[in-house]
């Protein structure tokens, strides 16, 4: 009860908190006591999107399955597992003052707002994918219908370069949308006209779940990725003047599973 989200591998419990992030190059990877688990962001996104805050995930390999590159498979497994209400208030972090983390023109920002919403803007200088923007108010319904099925994507030229370095070996048209010079290579095309920005929202929801507590507010992101998302969470945790932990409608000291949040709210 009240475990937060925990990955279990080789007898080690790896909490899904940003302090346990060890790499963010192609995916968000966690480690604890020398045991690593890679590519946690799509499962975390599914759990967060469905409002599941306590979850033990047994992992028997170094990486979570990529499935079809989306969160759809995780959503159906989580729903089959029949989530239970723990009958105690889930503390959450309420944003009451904006906080921004930026690098050049890229940024991630937390702003006050009702519920939890995520806005993302991407801008690639590429004929197939240029500028796009979307905002979504996250609920289990909107997550399932609008976000969960959006697949990860990559550019053909990058896939080739990664393969040359021995990375993304499992990457294929079965688990990612691959963007060529003048179109998408996948025969079935896109699942949504704006599938790319939807997947960026999916990733953002998954990374933000690493704060350790659900957030009430708006996350506004401009061209950020896993590395910047984690840097943003560290920045937010180290600036406790703009948010508070609320449980059952009142300000509360205890929640947070992340060490930085515990210190900030002590
Ligand atoms: Zn992703």
Boltz pocket constraint, residues with backbone or C-beta under 6 A from the ligand:
constraints:
  - pocket:
      binder: B
      contacts: [[A, 41], [A, 42], [A, 69], [A, 152], [A, 199], [A, 203]]
      max_distance: 6.0
